[in-house]
Amino acid sequence: MIVLKVLAIIAIVFVALFLLTLVIYFFNLDMKFAATLIKPLTSYYNWSKNRREAKKKKERDAQREQQEG
């Protein structure tokens, strides 16, 4: 009896997951979500790029000062 309940619960979970993926596919929600992430990810990339460039410039300036003085 318990085995049947466990199998029924597993079947319900599989059906629910299948329906969820069907809804995501039907409404193209994954690409809509990815499209909303483009702006924040681009701004983060630009911010980190500027931070890396500033760090490199600071290191180059420090090396020049050591070489000159």
C-alpha positions, 0 to 999 in steps of 0.5 A, a space after each residue: 500500500 505504501 509502495 503505491 502511494 510512493 509511486 503515485 507521488 512520484 508520478 504526480 511530481 513527474 506530471 507536474 514537472 512535465 506541465 511546467 516545462 510545457 508551459 515554459 516552452 509554449 510561452 518561450 519564457 526562458 528566452 524572455 527571461 534571458 532578454 531581461 538579463 541582457 541589460 544588467 549583465 551588460 552593465 556589470 560587464 562594463 563595470 568590471 571591465 572599467 575596474 580591471 582597466 583602472 587596476 592595470 593602469 594603477 599597476 603600470 603607473 606604480 611600475 613606472 615610478 619604480 623604474 624612474 625613481 
